[in-house]
Amino acid sequence: MYVFKAGVVGAGAMGAEIAQAITWSGLPVILKDVDQAFLDKGMARIKAIYQRRVNSGRMSQADADGKVALVTPTLSYEAFKDVDLVIEAVPEKLDLKKRVFADLDAALPSMSIIASNTSALSITAMAEATRRPAKVVGLHFFYPAAVMKLVEVIACKYTDEDTMDTAVEFVEGLRKLPVRVKECPGFLVNRILMAAMNQAILFAEETNLPKAEIDAVLKEKTGLPMGPFTLSDSLGLDIALDVAQTLEVLGPRFAPPQSLVDLVKQGKLGAKTGEGFYTYTR
Ligand SMILES: NC(=O)c1ccc[n+]([C@@H]2O[C@H](COP(=O)([O-])OP(=O)(O)OC[C@H]3O[C@@H](n4cnc5c(N)ncnc54)[C@H](O)[C@@H]3O)[C@@H](O)[C@H]2O)c1
């Protein structure tokens, strides 16, 4: 199935950037949120991404304006009547996502695909909130979605082959790199990444070595763009903890380290709160 028009529900950090990535490929996109202020913030984020490209001479102002005009911001599901594929990017709460899936199921044509950008929740459970479970899939973009190429395309218990193929082709059309994954705790990337981040945190707890030193060595030796503590702080320690907790079913080695739990309890969530593993001056 070809996707002529896409939708994104949730105009936050991920939703706005996913909508931008869709317009970059030339497709129109409906962007929905629950509050005009959030919608305005999402549109400002999209415009800022294009403006940076104009300012650095990579595109003309007219082209950038044309791309931004492909986004239709809305507070209702009215405009979703002829949308072929929608990506849900609302906060990581299963009840909320199930409600959004039920609303989308009622608003969309019966053949349309409903995708979730969840980091770790059950896509199968979201599919069960609809009358089209075979048309439900995970599309897990990474932050910042405007830049990051990898997208996990996740088959839940019910996803049919047509839906997987359409989702993969859609991602390729965005000039991104799809990887097919079968639903499991942490999917592919977080299962590996969180296990590695946990080990780095445990290593710091056990050795008392400075985190900056561990970050620097791992960055230098592995060629990663940043070390695990910097990465955790920029992701948000609350998000890191949420994901780590979903992996606990894999065994005690996957349990979140105590220092991560303690920082989240103290509200030290990383760069966004000014303190996490490191302290940030604004
Ligand atoms: N931030 C990341 O690094 C990251 C990376 C990958 C995946 N994710 C996942 O993406 C999803 C969104 O995360 P985020 O960081 O963009 O969250 P966010 O809090 O920045 O944005 C969520 C947006 O959804 C809106 N919203 C809430 N309820 C809604 C509803 N019923 N209908 C429409 N909009 C609604 C909110 O107003 C808000 O604007 C989560 O599932 C998260 O786990 C996040």
The ligand as an SDF file (V2000), in Angstrom:
LIG
                    3D

 44 48  0  0  0  0  0  0  0  0999 V2000
   12.0640   11.5000   23.8880 N   0  0  0  0  0  0  0  0  0  0  0  0
   12.7630   10.4550   23.4330 C   0  0  0  0  0  0  0  0  0  0  0  0
   14.0040   10.4030   23.4790 O   0  0  0  0  0  0  0  0  0  0  0  0
   12.0340    9.2880   22.7950 C   0  0  0  0  0  0  0  0  0  0  0  0
   12.7200    8.4520   21.9020 C   0  0  0  0  0  0  0  0  0  0  0  0
   12.0240    7.4070   21.2700 C   0  0  0  0  0  0  0  0  0  0  0  0
   10.6890    7.2060   21.5770 C   0  0  0  0  0  0  0  0  0  0  0  0
   10.0580    8.0160   22.4630 N   0  0  0  0  0  0  0  0  0  0  0  0
    8.6310    7.7740   22.7220 C   0  0  0  0  0  0  0  0  0  0  0  0
    7.8720    8.7210   21.9970 O   0  0  0  0  0  0  0  0  0  0  0  0
    6.6510    8.9920   22.7050 C   0  0  0  0  0  0  0  0  0  0  0  0
    6.5160   10.4900   22.9050 C   0  0  0  0  0  0  0  0  0  0  0  0
    7.6180   10.9420   23.6540 O   0  0  0  0  0  0  0  0  0  0  0  0
    8.0240   12.4850   23.6840 P   0  0  0  0  0  0  0  0  0  0  0  0
    9.3490   12.5490   24.3210 O   0  0  0  0  0  0  0  0  0  0  0  0
    7.7910   13.1280   22.3570 O   0  0  0  0  0  0  0  0  0  0  0  0
    6.8950   13.0470   24.7040 O   0  0  0  0  0  0  0  0  0  0  0  0
    6.4560   14.5730   24.9370 P   0  0  0  0  0  0  0  0  0  0  0  0
    5.9270   14.6160   26.3260 O   0  0  0  0  0  0  0  0  0  0  0  0
    7.5260   15.5190   24.5040 O   0  0  0  0  0  0  0  0  0  0  0  0
    5.2340   14.7860   23.9040 O   0  0  0  0  0  0  0  0  0  0  0  0
    4.0070   14.1350   24.0220 C   0  0  0  0  0  0  0  0  0  0  0  0
    2.9450   15.0290   23.3940 C   0  0  0  0  0  0  0  0  0  0  0  0
    1.7230   14.2770   23.3270 O   0  0  0  0  0  0  0  0  0  0  0  0
    0.6570   15.1750   23.6130 C   0  0  0  0  0  0  0  0  0  0  0  0
   -0.5360   14.4130   24.0150 N   0  0  0  0  0  0  0  0  0  0  0  0
   -0.8490   13.8800   25.2120 C   0  0  0  0  0  0  0  0  0  0  0  0
   -2.0410   13.2330   25.1210 N   0  0  0  0  0  0  0  0  0  0  0  0
   -2.4810   13.3530   23.8520 C   0  0  0  0  0  0  0  0  0  0  0  0
   -3.6350   12.8940   23.1440 C   0  0  0  0  0  0  0  0  0  0  0  0
   -4.5890   12.1940   23.7560 N   0  0  0  0  0  0  0  0  0  0  0  0
   -3.7520   13.2230   21.8430 N   0  0  0  0  0  0  0  0  0  0  0  0
   -2.8010   13.9580   21.2130 C   0  0  0  0  0  0  0  0  0  0  0  0
   -1.6700   14.3900   21.8330 N   0  0  0  0  0  0  0  0  0  0  0  0
   -1.5180   14.0980   23.1280 C   0  0  0  0  0  0  0  0  0  0  0  0
    1.2120   16.0830   24.7120 C   0  0  0  0  0  0  0  0  0  0  0  0
    0.4600   17.2560   24.8250 O   0  0  0  0  0  0  0  0  0  0  0  0
    2.6310   16.3070   24.1960 C   0  0  0  0  0  0  0  0  0  0  0  0
    2.7000   17.4270   23.3320 O   0  0  0  0  0  0  0  0  0  0  0  0
    6.7210    8.1760   23.9940 C   0  0  0  0  0  0  0  0  0  0  0  0
    6.0530    6.9560   23.8020 O   0  0  0  0  0  0  0  0  0  0  0  0
    8.2090    7.9460   24.1740 C   0  0  0  0  0  0  0  0  0  0  0  0
    8.4910    6.7790   24.9280 O   0  0  0  0  0  0  0  0  0  0  0  0
   10.6790    9.0680   23.0700 C   0  0  0  0  0  0  0  0  0  0  0  0
  1  2  1  0
  2  3  2  0
  2  4  1  0
  4  5  1  0
  4 44  2  0
  5  6  2  0
  6  7  1  0
  7  8  2  0
  8  9  1  0
  8 44  1  0
  9 10  1  0
  9 42  1  0
 10 11  1  0
 11 12  1  0
 11 40  1  0
 12 13  1  0
 13 14  1  0
 14 15  2  0
 14 16  1  0
 14 17  1  0
 17 18  1  0
 18 19  2  0
 18 20  1  0
 18 21  1  0
 21 22  1  0
 22 23  1  0
 23 24  1  0
 23 38  1  0
 24 25  1  0
 25 26  1  0
 25 36  1  0
 26 27  1  0
 26 35  1  0
 27 28  2  0
 28 29  1  0
 29 30  1  0
 29 35  2  0
 30 31  1  0
 30 32  2  0
 32 33  1  0
 33 34  2  0
 34 35  1  0
 36 37  1  0
 36 38  1  0
 38 39  1  0
 40 41  1  0
 40 42  1  0
 42 43  1  0
M  CHG  2   8   1  16  -1
M  END
$$$$
